[in-house]
Amino acid sequence: MTSSLRRLLAKIIKKGSLSVSGPVGSQTFGNGGGRSVSIRFTDAKAEEEIAADPQLKLAEVYMDGRLIFEEGDVYDLLALVKDNTLSEALTPGMIWRGLYRVAEARVRRAVPVNRNQRNVAHHYDLSAKLFDLFLDEDWQYSCAYFNPPGISLYEAQQAKKRHIAAKLLAEPGQRVLEIGSGWGGMAMYLAESSGVEVTGITLSQEQLRVSRDRALKRGLADRVRFELQDYYYLHREKFDRLVSVGMFEHVGIQNYGRLFRKVDEMLDDDGVMVLHSIGQPSPMRFNSPFIEKYIFPGGYIPSLAEVMPAVEKAGLLVADIEILPMHYAHTLRHWRERFMARRQEAAALYDERFVRMWEFYLAASEMAFTHENFFIFQMQIVKKRMSVPDNRGYIAQREERLKQFEATRAPLEPVMF
C-alpha cells in the first residue's frame, strides 16, 4: 500500500528525479532529467508524518535520523521540490494547518510581547566554538558582498563592510551607533577605517563577551564600546551615524514603527543610517515553522512594502535602496560547506541531531535565495535629503580609499573562547 507522502510526491515531482525507499518499498518520481536525489526512510511512520505537515516534519524527521540521503543532500531535495509546482499538491490538512498558522501569526503580532532578549539568546548565545566552525576570520554572521565574483568568503565579508562604510559617509570624530553589533567586526572596522567612535549594542551575552574581548586586545577599548542593551531603551542621545546589519529580521513587523521612531530620535539632523536586511518579494503570511521553533523564534522577513510606510510615518527619508539578490545564497553555500567539513567537531559540541538541524537551517536558507526570490536590501536613511550626495559615484570613490586602509590594516587576531 502506497503512503500518503508518495501519493503527494507523484503530484509534485514532474521534473528531475527523486528515488524513495524504505519499509513501504522503493519508488522513483519525475522524468529523470535534471536534479537527481535519492532518500531512504527508516520507518513507515516517518513518511506519514511528513505528508501531514511537510513544513515542519521534513526537518524533524531528518534531524531524528529517520530520513537518510543516498544521493544528494538537504539542499538538493528542497531545491528539487521547488523546481516543481506545489499548488496542485496541497491537501485539505495542509490548507487548514496553513490557515491556523496565519491566524496564530496575526494574533502574535496584534499582542506584541517583548521577548527580544530571550529570542536572541536562543540562537546567538550558543557556544562561540560553533560559529568558529563556519564563519570567516572576522566572524561576520550576515550576508557577504561577492564583488568581484569568485572572491573568498573573508574577502567578500570585507567587501560588505567596505560597501556599508562607504554608504555611511563616516568622518573622523563622529559618533556611530551599531544596532545589533554581533561579535564586533563591523564596529572595529568603522573605528579603524574612519576614525569614529562606535557604540555597539547587542542582546546576546556571548556576543557581548567576545566583542569586548576583541576590542580590548586590538587596543580599541577607548573608541569602541559594547553594551547589553535593547535599542528601544537607549537614553535620549544623538549619533551622527547609525548602522544595523542583520538585526532587522529580529524586530518583528509589529515593532517597525517603534524602531524608526527611535531612529528619528537618535539620529542627528544631518545624520545617515544604513540598514542591511533580508527581504522577500511579498508580505510573509507566517514564519517557517521550522525556523520559528528551532532557529529564530520571533523572526520576520519583511517585504519592502512593509518597511517603507514605517520609515515614512517616522518622518524619515529614504536616500537610497540597493538590492543584492544572490549574494546571500553564495554566503550560505560557503557557510554550509565549511560547517559540513567540520561536522564532527559540531557533533562533539552538541550532538548529531543538532548537526542535522543546523545543516537543514543553512540549506533551507540558501534555497530561499536560489528558489524563492529572497534578497538583501541596503536602505540608506536620512532626515535631510542633501545629507548624502545626489549621485552614487561617491560609493565607489570611498571604497577605493577604504581598500588603501585595508592594505595597511593590522591582521585580525583569532577569536578567543
MILOPA-560888 format. One record per residue (C-alpha): residue in three letters; chain; x, y, z. Coordinates in nm, 2 decimals. Example, Ala and Ser with C-alpha at 12.3 -4.5 7.8 and 13.67 -1.06 7.14 Angstrom:
2
{r ALA&c A&px 1.23&py -0.45&pz 0.78}
{r SER&c A&px 1.37&py -0.11&pz 0.71}
end
This chain:
417
{r MET&c A&px 0.00&py 0.00&pz 0.00}
{r THR&c A&px 0.14&py 0.34&pz -0.10}
{r SER&c A&px 0.19&py 0.60&pz 0.16}
{r SER&c A&px 0.03&py 0.95&pz 0.17}
{r LEU&c A&px 0.37&py 1.10&pz 0.11}
{r ARG&c A&px 0.43&py 0.90&pz -0.21}
{r ARG&c A&px 0.09&py 1.00&pz -0.34}
{r LEU&c A&px 0.18&py 1.36&pz -0.27}
{r LEU&c A&px 0.52&py 1.32&pz -0.44}
{r ALA&c A&px 0.36&py 1.17&pz -0.75}
{r LYS&c A&px 0.16&py 1.50&pz -0.79}
{r ILE&c A&px 0.47&py 1.72&pz -0.72}
{r ILE&c A&px 0.78&py 1.57&pz -0.88}
{r LYS&c A&px 0.75&py 1.60&pz -1.26}
{r LYS&c A&px 1.09&py 1.75&pz -1.34}
{r GLY&c A&px 1.41&py 1.58&pz -1.21}
{r SER&c A&px 1.43&py 1.25&pz -1.03}
{r LEU&c A&px 1.35&py 1.16&pz -0.67}
{r SER&c A&px 1.40&py 0.80&pz -0.56}
{r VAL&c A&px 1.24&py 0.70&pz -0.23}
{r SER&c A&px 1.30&py 0.37&pz -0.05}
{r GLY&c A&px 1.21&py 0.23&pz 0.29}
{r PRO&c A&px 0.97&py -0.01&pz 0.46}
{r VAL&c A&px 0.69&py 0.09&pz 0.22}
{r GLY&c A&px 0.92&py -0.02&pz -0.08}
{r SER&c A&px 1.11&py 0.17&pz -0.35}
{r GLN&c A&px 0.97&py 0.42&pz -0.60}
{r THR&c A&px 1.10&py 0.68&pz -0.83}
{r PHE&c A&px 0.93&py 1.01&pz -0.92}
{r GLY&c A&px 0.99&py 1.25&pz -1.20}
{r ASN&c A&px 1.10&py 1.25&pz -1.57}
{r GLY&c A&px 1.46&py 1.15&pz -1.49}
{r GLY&c A&px 1.61&py 1.47&pz -1.63}
{r GLY&c A&px 1.79&py 1.74&pz -1.43}
{r ARG&c A&px 1.84&py 1.73&pz -1.05}
{r SER&c A&px 1.86&py 1.38&pz -0.90}
{r VAL&c A&px 1.81&py 1.29&pz -0.53}
{r SER&c A&px 1.77&py 0.95&pz -0.36}
{r ILE&c A&px 1.64&py 0.92&pz 0.00}
{r ARG&c A&px 1.57&py 0.63&pz 0.24}
{r PHE&c A&px 1.32&py 0.62&pz 0.53}
{r THR&c A&px 1.40&py 0.41&pz 0.83}
{r ASP&c A&px 1.03&py 0.37&pz 0.93}
{r ALA&c A&px 0.69&py 0.39&pz 0.75}
{r LYS&c A&px 0.56&py 0.64&pz 1.01}
{r ALA&c A&px 0.81&py 0.90&pz 0.90}
{r GLU&c A&px 0.65&py 0.92&pz 0.56}
{r GLU&c A&px 0.31&py 0.98&pz 0.71}
{r GLU&c A&px 0.44&py 1.25&pz 0.94}
{r ILE&c A&px 0.59&py 1.44&pz 0.66}
{r ALA&c A&px 0.28&py 1.41&pz 0.44}
{r ALA&c A&px 0.07&py 1.56&pz 0.73}
{r ASP&c A&px 0.29&py 1.86&pz 0.79}
{r PRO&c A&px 0.59&py 1.89&pz 0.55}
{r GLN&c A&px 0.68&py 2.24&pz 0.65}
{r LEU&c A&px 0.79&py 2.12&pz 1.00}
{r LYS&c A&px 0.81&py 1.74&pz 0.99}
{r LEU&c A&px 1.05&py 1.71&pz 0.69}
{r ALA&c A&px 1.31&py 1.89&pz 0.91}
{r GLU&c A&px 1.23&py 1.70&pz 1.23}
{r VAL&c A&px 1.23&py 1.36&pz 1.06}
{r TYR&c A&px 1.57&py 1.44&pz 0.91}
{r MET&c A&px 1.70&py 1.57&pz 1.24}
{r ASP&c A&px 1.60&py 1.25&pz 1.41}
{r GLY&c A&px 1.79&py 1.04&pz 1.16}
{r ARG&c A&px 1.48&py 0.88&pz 1.01}
{r LEU&c A&px 1.55&py 1.02&pz 0.66}
{r ILE&c A&px 1.88&py 0.93&pz 0.51}
{r PHE&c A&px 2.03&py 1.06&pz 0.19}
{r GLU&c A&px 2.17&py 0.80&pz -0.06}
{r GLU&c A&px 2.23&py 1.06&pz -0.33}
{r GLY&c A&px 2.23&py 1.44&pz -0.29}
{r ASP&c A&px 2.17&py 1.63&pz 0.03}
{r VAL&c A&px 1.91&py 1.85&pz 0.21}
{r TYR&c A&px 1.96&py 2.15&pz -0.03}
{r ASP&c A&px 1.92&py 1.92&pz -0.33}
{r LEU&c A&px 1.59&py 1.78&pz -0.20}
{r LEU&c A&px 1.45&py 2.12&pz -0.11}
{r ALA&c A&px 1.56&py 2.26&pz -0.45}
{r LEU&c A&px 1.41&py 1.97&pz -0.64}
{r VAL&c A&px 1.07&py 2.02&pz -0.47}
{r LYS&c A&px 1.09&py 2.39&pz -0.55}
{r ASP&c A&px 1.19&py 2.32&pz -0.91}
{r ASN&c A&px 0.84&py 2.17&pz -0.94}
{r THR&c A&px 0.49&py 2.32&pz -0.89}
{r LEU&c A&px 0.34&py 2.27&pz -0.54}
{r SER&c A&px 0.00&py 2.44&pz -0.56}
{r GLU&c A&px -0.18&py 2.14&pz -0.71}
{r ALA&c A&px -0.04&py 1.91&pz -0.44}
{r LEU&c A&px -0.19&py 2.09&pz -0.14}
{r THR&c A&px -0.41&py 1.87&pz 0.08}
{r PRO&c A&px -0.70&py 1.98&pz 0.30}
{r GLY&c A&px -0.49&py 1.92&pz 0.60}
{r MET&c A&px -0.21&py 2.14&pz 0.47}
{r ILE&c A&px -0.45&py 2.42&pz 0.39}
{r TRP&c A&px -0.61&py 2.41&pz 0.74}
{r ARG&c A&px -0.27&py 2.39&pz 0.91}
{r GLY&c A&px -0.16&py 2.69&pz 0.70}
{r LEU&c A&px -0.47&py 2.89&pz 0.79}
{r TYR&c A&px -0.41&py 2.81&pz 1.16}
{r ARG&c A&px -0.05&py 2.94&pz 1.13}
{r VAL&c A&px -0.16&py 3.25&pz 0.96}
{r ALA&c A&px -0.42&py 3.32&pz 1.24}
{r GLU&c A&px -0.16&py 3.24&pz 1.51}
{r ALA&c A&px 0.09&py 3.48&pz 1.35}
{r ARG&c A&px -0.17&py 3.76&pz 1.33}
{r VAL&c A&px -0.26&py 3.72&pz 1.70}
{r ARG&c A&px 0.11&py 3.72&pz 1.80}
{r ARG&c A&px 0.16&py 4.04&pz 1.60}
{r ALA&c A&px -0.15&py 4.20&pz 1.74}
{r VAL&c A&px -0.05&py 4.13&pz 2.10}
{r PRO&c A&px 0.32&py 4.21&pz 2.10}
{r VAL&c A&px 0.53&py 4.09&pz 2.39}
{r ASN&c A&px 0.90&py 4.19&pz 2.42}
{r ARG&c A&px 1.08&py 3.86&pz 2.41}
{r ASN&c A&px 1.37&py 4.01&pz 2.22}
{r GLN&c A&px 1.64&py 3.90&pz 2.47}
{r ARG&c A&px 1.51&py 3.55&pz 2.50}
{r ASN&c A&px 1.47&py 3.51&pz 2.13}
{r VAL&c A&px 1.82&py 3.64&pz 2.06}
{r ALA&c A&px 1.97&py 3.42&pz 2.33}
{r HIS&c A&px 1.81&py 3.11&pz 2.17}
{r HIS&c A&px 2.04&py 3.15&pz 1.87}
{r TYR&c A&px 2.33&py 3.38&pz 1.95}
{r ASP&c A&px 2.42&py 3.25&pz 2.29}
{r LEU&c A&px 2.51&py 2.91&pz 2.15}
{r SER&c A&px 2.88&py 2.82&pz 2.20}
{r ALA&c A&px 3.12&py 3.06&pz 2.03}
{r LYS&c A&px 3.31&py 2.75&pz 1.92}
{r LEU&c A&px 3.01&py 2.66&pz 1.70}
{r PHE&c A&px 3.03&py 2.98&pz 1.50}
{r ASP&c A&px 3.40&py 2.95&pz 1.46}
{r LEU&c A&px 3.34&py 2.63&pz 1.26}
{r PHE&c A&px 3.19&py 2.81&pz 0.96}
{r LEU&c A&px 3.22&py 3.19&pz 0.98}
{r ASP&c A&px 3.51&py 3.39&pz 0.83}
{r GLU&c A&px 3.80&py 3.52&pz 1.03}
{r ASP&c A&px 3.61&py 3.83&pz 1.14}
{r TRP&c A&px 3.30&py 3.63&pz 1.24}
{r GLN&c A&px 3.06&py 3.82&pz 1.01}
{r TYR&c A&px 2.73&py 3.64&pz 1.05}
{r SER&c A&px 2.54&py 3.83&pz 0.78}
{r CYS&c A&px 2.53&py 3.84&pz 0.40}
{r ALA&c A&px 2.87&py 3.89&pz 0.24}
{r TYR&c A&px 2.93&py 4.10&pz -0.08}
{r PHE&c A&px 3.08&py 3.90&pz -0.36}
{r ASN&c A&px 3.22&py 4.19&pz -0.56}
{r PRO&c A&px 3.40&py 4.09&pz -0.77}
{r PRO&c A&px 3.25&py 3.74&pz -0.81}
{r GLY&c A&px 3.46&py 3.44&pz -0.70}
{r ILE&c A&px 3.64&py 3.60&pz -0.41}
{r SER&c A&px 3.68&py 3.42&pz -0.08}
{r LEU&c A&px 3.43&py 3.44&pz 0.20}
{r TYR&c A&px 3.67&py 3.66&pz 0.40}
{r GLU&c A&px 3.73&py 3.89&pz 0.11}
{r ALA&c A&px 3.35&py 3.91&pz 0.05}
{r GLN&c A&px 3.28&py 3.99&pz 0.41}
{r GLN&c A&px 3.54&py 4.26&pz 0.40}
{r ALA&c A&px 3.38&py 4.40&pz 0.08}
{r LYS&c A&px 3.05&py 4.41&pz 0.27}
{r LYS&c A&px 3.20&py 4.61&pz 0.55}
{r ARG&c A&px 3.37&py 4.84&pz 0.30}
{r HIS&c A&px 3.04&py 4.89&pz 0.10}
{r ILE&c A&px 2.84&py 4.98&pz 0.41}
{r ALA&c A&px 3.12&py 5.21&pz 0.54}
{r ALA&c A&px 3.12&py 5.40&pz 0.21}
{r LYS&c A&px 2.75&py 5.45&pz 0.23}
{r LEU&c A&px 2.77&py 5.57&pz 0.59}
{r LEU&c A&px 2.99&py 5.86&pz 0.48}
{r ALA&c A&px 3.16&py 5.84&pz 0.82}
{r GLU&c A&px 3.41&py 6.11&pz 0.91}
{r PRO&c A&px 3.67&py 6.12&pz 1.19}
{r GLY&c A&px 3.53&py 6.22&pz 1.53}
{r GLN&c A&px 3.17&py 6.13&pz 1.46}
{r ARG&c A&px 2.97&py 5.91&pz 1.69}
{r VAL&c A&px 2.83&py 5.59&pz 1.55}
{r LEU&c A&px 2.57&py 5.36&pz 1.69}
{r GLU&c A&px 2.55&py 5.00&pz 1.57}
{r ILE&c A&px 2.22&py 4.83&pz 1.65}
{r GLY&c A&px 2.29&py 4.46&pz 1.67}
{r SER&c A&px 2.67&py 4.46&pz 1.69}
{r GLY&c A&px 2.74&py 4.08&pz 1.66}
{r TRP&c A&px 3.09&py 3.98&pz 1.75}
{r GLY&c A&px 3.23&py 4.33&pz 1.70}
{r GLY&c A&px 3.38&py 4.31&pz 1.35}
{r MET&c A&px 3.18&py 4.60&pz 1.19}
{r ALA&c A&px 3.23&py 4.83&pz 1.48}
{r MET&c A&px 3.61&py 4.77&pz 1.49}
{r TYR&c A&px 3.63&py 4.82&pz 1.11}
{r LEU&c A&px 3.45&py 5.15&pz 1.12}
{r ALA&c A&px 3.66&py 5.28&pz 1.41}
{r GLU&c A&px 3.99&py 5.19&pz 1.24}
{r SER&c A&px 3.89&py 5.29&pz 0.89}
{r SER&c A&px 3.70&py 5.61&pz 0.95}
{r GLY&c A&px 3.83&py 5.74&pz 1.29}
{r VAL&c A&px 3.49&py 5.73&pz 1.45}
{r GLU&c A&px 3.37&py 5.64&pz 1.80}
{r VAL&c A&px 3.14&py 5.34&pz 1.79}
{r THR&c A&px 2.88&py 5.22&pz 2.04}
{r GLY&c A&px 2.76&py 4.87&pz 1.96}
{r ILE&c A&px 2.45&py 4.72&pz 2.13}
{r THR&c A&px 2.35&py 4.35&pz 2.14}
{r LEU&c A&px 2.11&py 4.13&pz 2.34}
{r SER&c A&px 2.35&py 3.83&pz 2.34}
{r GLN&c A&px 2.56&py 3.78&pz 2.65}
{r GLU&c A&px 2.80&py 3.56&pz 2.44}
{r GLN&c A&px 2.84&py 3.82&pz 2.17}
{r LEU&c A&px 2.90&py 4.09&pz 2.43}
{r ARG&c A&px 3.18&py 3.89&pz 2.59}
{r VAL&c A&px 3.35&py 3.81&pz 2.27}
{r SER&c A&px 3.33&py 4.16&pz 2.12}
{r ARG&c A&px 3.45&py 4.33&pz 2.43}
{r ASP&c A&px 3.75&py 4.09&pz 2.45}
{r ARG&c A&px 3.83&py 4.16&pz 2.08}
{r ALA&c A&px 3.82&py 4.54&pz 2.11}
{r LEU&c A&px 4.04&py 4.53&pz 2.42}
{r LYS&c A&px 4.30&py 4.31&pz 2.26}
{r ARG&c A&px 4.30&py 4.53&pz 1.95}
{r GLY&c A&px 4.36&py 4.84&pz 2.15}
{r LEU&c A&px 4.02&py 4.99&pz 2.06}
{r ALA&c A&px 3.85&py 5.00&pz 2.40}
{r ASP&c A&px 3.87&py 5.38&pz 2.41}
{r ARG&c A&px 3.70&py 5.41&pz 2.08}
{r VAL&c A&px 3.47&py 5.11&pz 2.06}
{r ARG&c A&px 3.24&py 5.01&pz 2.34}
{r PHE&c A&px 2.98&py 4.73&pz 2.35}
{r GLU&c A&px 2.67&py 4.72&pz 2.57}
{r LEU&c A&px 2.40&py 4.46&pz 2.65}
{r GLN&c A&px 2.11&py 4.69&pz 2.55}
{r ASP&c A&px 1.78&py 4.69&pz 2.37}
{r TYR&c A&px 1.77&py 4.97&pz 2.12}
{r TYR&c A&px 1.42&py 5.08&pz 2.25}
{r TYR&c A&px 1.56&py 5.16&pz 2.59}
{r LEU&c A&px 1.85&py 5.37&pz 2.49}
{r HIS&c A&px 1.87&py 5.71&pz 2.66}
{r ARG&c A&px 1.80&py 6.02&pz 2.45}
{r GLU&c A&px 2.14&py 6.07&pz 2.29}
{r LYS&c A&px 2.23&py 6.17&pz 1.94}
{r PHE&c A&px 2.45&py 5.99&pz 1.69}
{r ASP&c A&px 2.60&py 6.11&pz 1.36}
{r ARG&c A&px 2.56&py 5.77&pz 1.21}
{r LEU&c A&px 2.35&py 5.46&pz 1.27}
{r VAL&c A&px 2.41&py 5.12&pz 1.12}
{r SER&c A&px 2.23&py 4.79&pz 1.15}
{r VAL&c A&px 2.34&py 4.47&pz 0.97}
{r GLY&c A&px 2.13&py 4.15&pz 1.00}
{r MET&c A&px 1.94&py 4.27&pz 1.31}
{r PHE&c A&px 1.62&py 4.40&pz 1.14}
{r GLU&c A&px 1.50&py 4.04&pz 1.07}
{r HIS&c A&px 1.45&py 4.00&pz 1.45}
{r VAL&c A&px 1.25&py 4.32&pz 1.51}
{r GLY&c A&px 0.91&py 4.19&pz 1.41}
{r ILE&c A&px 0.67&py 4.38&pz 1.18}
{r GLN&c A&px 0.46&py 4.50&pz 1.48}
{r ASN&c A&px 0.77&py 4.69&pz 1.60}
{r TYR&c A&px 0.88&py 4.87&pz 1.28}
{r GLY&c A&px 0.71&py 5.19&pz 1.38}
{r ARG&c A&px 0.87&py 5.19&pz 1.72}
{r LEU&c A&px 1.22&py 5.12&pz 1.57}
{r PHE&c A&px 1.21&py 5.40&pz 1.32}
{r ARG&c A&px 1.07&py 5.65&pz 1.57}
{r LYS&c A&px 1.37&py 5.56&pz 1.78}
{r VAL&c A&px 1.59&py 5.61&pz 1.48}
{r ASP&c A&px 1.44&py 5.96&pz 1.43}
{r GLU&c A&px 1.50&py 6.03&pz 1.79}
{r MET&c A&px 1.87&py 5.92&pz 1.80}
{r LEU&c A&px 1.99&py 6.03&pz 1.45}
{r ASP&c A&px 2.14&py 6.38&pz 1.42}
{r ASP&c A&px 1.97&py 6.62&pz 1.19}
{r ASP&c A&px 2.25&py 6.57&pz 0.93}
{r GLY&c A&px 2.29&py 6.21&pz 1.01}
{r VAL&c A&px 2.29&py 5.90&pz 0.79}
{r MET&c A&px 2.17&py 5.54&pz 0.87}
{r VAL&c A&px 2.24&py 5.23&pz 0.67}
{r LEU&c A&px 2.00&py 4.94&pz 0.73}
{r HIS&c A&px 2.11&py 4.60&pz 0.59}
{r SER&c A&px 1.84&py 4.33&pz 0.60}
{r ILE&c A&px 1.70&py 4.02&pz 0.43}
{r GLY&c A&px 1.38&py 4.10&pz 0.23}
{r GLN&c A&px 1.13&py 3.90&pz 0.04}
{r PRO&c A&px 0.91&py 3.98&pz -0.26}
{r SER&c A&px 0.58&py 3.99&pz -0.08}
{r PRO&c A&px 0.45&py 4.01&pz 0.28}
{r MET&c A&px 0.50&py 3.69&pz 0.47}
{r ARG&c A&px 0.18&py 3.52&pz 0.60}
{r PHE&c A&px 0.37&py 3.33&pz 0.87}
{r ASN&c A&px 0.72&py 3.23&pz 0.96}
{r SER&c A&px 0.86&py 2.90&pz 0.86}
{r PRO&c A&px 0.75&py 2.67&pz 1.15}
{r PHE&c A&px 1.10&py 2.50&pz 1.15}
{r ILE&c A&px 1.28&py 2.83&pz 1.17}
{r GLU&c A&px 1.04&py 2.96&pz 1.43}
{r LYS&c A&px 1.07&py 2.66&pz 1.65}
{r TYR&c A&px 1.44&py 2.57&pz 1.63}
{r ILE&c A&px 1.64&py 2.86&pz 1.48}
{r PHE&c A&px 1.50&py 3.22&pz 1.51}
{r PRO&c A&px 1.19&py 3.24&pz 1.73}
{r GLY&c A&px 1.01&py 3.57&pz 1.67}
{r GLY&c A&px 1.19&py 3.63&pz 1.34}
{r TYR&c A&px 1.02&py 3.81&pz 1.05}
{r ILE&c A&px 1.15&py 3.87&pz 0.70}
{r PRO&c A&px 0.98&py 4.18&pz 0.55}
{r SER&c A&px 0.89&py 4.29&pz 0.21}
{r LEU&c A&px 0.99&py 4.65&pz 0.12}
{r ALA&c A&px 0.62&py 4.74&pz 0.11}
{r GLU&c A&px 0.61&py 4.67&pz 0.48}
{r VAL&c A&px 0.92&py 4.87&pz 0.57}
{r MET&c A&px 0.86&py 5.19&pz 0.37}
{r PRO&c A&px 0.54&py 5.30&pz 0.55}
{r ALA&c A&px 0.71&py 5.28&pz 0.89}
{r VAL&c A&px 1.01&py 5.48&pz 0.76}
{r GLU&c A&px 0.78&py 5.75&pz 0.62}
{r LYS&c A&px 0.55&py 5.77&pz 0.92}
{r ALA&c A&px 0.86&py 5.83&pz 1.14}
{r GLY&c A&px 0.93&py 6.14&pz 0.92}
{r LEU&c A&px 1.25&py 5.99&pz 0.78}
{r LEU&c A&px 1.36&py 6.00&pz 0.42}
{r VAL&c A&px 1.50&py 5.71&pz 0.21}
{r ALA&c A&px 1.80&py 5.83&pz 0.02}
{r ASP&c A&px 1.90&py 5.51&pz -0.15}
{r ILE&c A&px 1.80&py 5.14&pz -0.17}
{r GLU&c A&px 2.02&py 4.87&pz -0.32}
{r ILE&c A&px 1.91&py 4.52&pz -0.38}
{r LEU&c A&px 2.16&py 4.23&pz -0.36}
{r PRO&c A&px 1.97&py 3.93&pz -0.49}
{r MET&c A&px 2.21&py 3.63&pz -0.49}
{r HIS&c A&px 2.49&py 3.73&pz -0.25}
{r TYR&c A&px 2.33&py 3.56&pz 0.05}
{r ALA&c A&px 2.29&py 3.24&pz -0.15}
{r HIS&c A&px 2.67&py 3.24&pz -0.21}
{r THR&c A&px 2.74&py 3.32&pz 0.16}
{r LEU&c A&px 2.51&py 3.04&pz 0.28}
{r ARG&c A&px 2.67&py 2.79&pz 0.05}
{r HIS&c A&px 3.02&py 2.89&pz 0.19}
{r TRP&c A&px 2.89&py 2.85&pz 0.55}
{r ARG&c A&px 2.72&py 2.52&pz 0.48}
{r GLU&c A&px 3.03&py 2.37&pz 0.31}
{r ARG&c A&px 3.25&py 2.49&pz 0.59}
{r PHE&c A&px 3.02&py 2.36&pz 0.86}
{r MET&c A&px 2.98&py 2.02&pz 0.70}
{r ALA&c A&px 3.36&py 1.99&pz 0.66}
{r ARG&c A&px 3.38&py 2.02&pz 1.04}
{r ARG&c A&px 3.06&py 1.84&pz 1.13}
{r GLN&c A&px 3.24&py 1.60&pz 1.37}
{r GLU&c A&px 3.35&py 1.90&pz 1.57}
{r ALA&c A&px 3.00&py 2.03&pz 1.58}
{r ALA&c A&px 2.87&py 1.70&pz 1.69}
{r ALA&c A&px 3.13&py 1.69&pz 1.97}
{r LEU&c A&px 3.00&py 2.03&pz 2.09}
{r TYR&c A&px 2.63&py 1.93&pz 2.08}
{r ASP&c A&px 2.52&py 1.60&pz 1.91}
{r GLU&c A&px 2.43&py 1.46&pz 1.57}
{r ARG&c A&px 2.07&py 1.58&pz 1.59}
{r PHE&c A&px 2.20&py 1.93&pz 1.63}
{r VAL&c A&px 2.43&py 1.89&pz 1.33}
{r ARG&c A&px 2.14&py 1.78&pz 1.11}
{r MET&c A&px 1.93&py 2.07&pz 1.24}
{r TRP&c A&px 2.20&py 2.32&pz 1.16}
{r GLU&c A&px 2.26&py 2.17&pz 0.81}
{r PHE&c A&px 1.88&py 2.19&pz 0.74}
{r TYR&c A&px 1.88&py 2.55&pz 0.85}
{r LEU&c A&px 2.17&py 2.65&pz 0.63}
{r ALA&c A&px 2.03&py 2.46&pz 0.33}
{r ALA&c A&px 1.68&py 2.59&pz 0.36}
{r SER&c A&px 1.80&py 2.94&pz 0.40}
{r GLU&c A&px 2.02&py 2.91&pz 0.08}
{r MET&c A&px 1.72&py 2.77&pz -0.11}
{r ALA&c A&px 1.51&py 3.07&pz -0.01}
{r PHE&c A&px 1.75&py 3.29&pz -0.21}
{r THR&c A&px 1.80&py 3.05&pz -0.51}
{r HIS&c A&px 1.43&py 2.95&pz -0.55}
{r GLU&c A&px 1.20&py 3.19&pz -0.36}
{r ASN&c A&px 1.34&py 3.53&pz -0.47}
{r PHE&c A&px 1.46&py 3.64&pz -0.13}
{r PHE&c A&px 1.72&py 3.92&pz -0.14}
{r ILE&c A&px 1.92&py 4.16&pz 0.07}
{r PHE&c A&px 1.84&py 4.52&pz 0.07}
{r GLN&c A&px 2.06&py 4.81&pz 0.19}
{r MET&c A&px 1.85&py 5.11&pz 0.28}
{r GLN&c A&px 2.02&py 5.45&pz 0.33}
{r ILE&c A&px 1.80&py 5.67&pz 0.56}
{r VAL&c A&px 1.84&py 6.04&pz 0.63}
{r LYS&c A&px 1.65&py 6.33&pz 0.78}
{r LYS&c A&px 1.76&py 6.58&pz 0.52}
{r ARG&c A&px 1.78&py 6.50&pz 0.15}
{r MET&c A&px 2.12&py 6.66&pz 0.09}
{r SER&c A&px 2.29&py 6.48&pz 0.38}
{r VAL&c A&px 2.42&py 6.25&pz 0.11}
{r PRO&c A&px 2.54&py 6.33&pz -0.24}
{r ASP&c A&px 2.28&py 6.32&pz -0.52}
{r ASN&c A&px 2.48&py 6.06&pz -0.72}
{r ARG&c A&px 2.61&py 5.72&pz -0.63}
{r GLY&c A&px 2.97&py 5.78&pz -0.76}
{r TYR&c A&px 3.09&py 5.86&pz -0.41}
{r ILE&c A&px 3.04&py 5.50&pz -0.30}
{r ALA&c A&px 3.30&py 5.36&pz -0.54}
{r GLN&c A&px 3.53&py 5.65&pz -0.46}
{r ARG&c A&px 3.51&py 5.59&pz -0.09}
{r GLU&c A&px 3.55&py 5.22&pz -0.14}
{r GLU&c A&px 3.88&py 5.28&pz -0.32}
{r ARG&c A&px 4.01&py 5.48&pz -0.02}
{r LEU&c A&px 3.89&py 5.21&pz 0.22}
{r LYS&c A&px 4.09&py 4.95&pz 0.02}
{r GLN&c A&px 4.40&py 5.15&pz 0.08}
{r PHE&c A&px 4.33&py 5.14&pz 0.45}
{r GLU&c A&px 4.27&py 4.76&pz 0.44}
{r ALA&c A&px 4.61&py 4.71&pz 0.27}
{r THR&c A&px 4.78&py 4.85&pz 0.58}
{r ARG&c A&px 4.54&py 4.73&pz 0.85}
{r ALA&c A&px 4.70&py 4.50&pz 1.11}
{r PRO&c A&px 4.58&py 4.14&pz 1.07}
{r LEU&c A&px 4.29&py 4.02&pz 1.28}
{r GLU&c A&px 4.37&py 3.81&pz 1.58}
{r PRO&c A&px 4.19&py 3.47&pz 1.62}
{r VAL&c A&px 3.88&py 3.50&pz 1.84}
{r MET&c A&px 3.94&py 3.36&pz 2.19}
{r PHE&c A&px 3.67&py 3.15&pz 2.35}
end
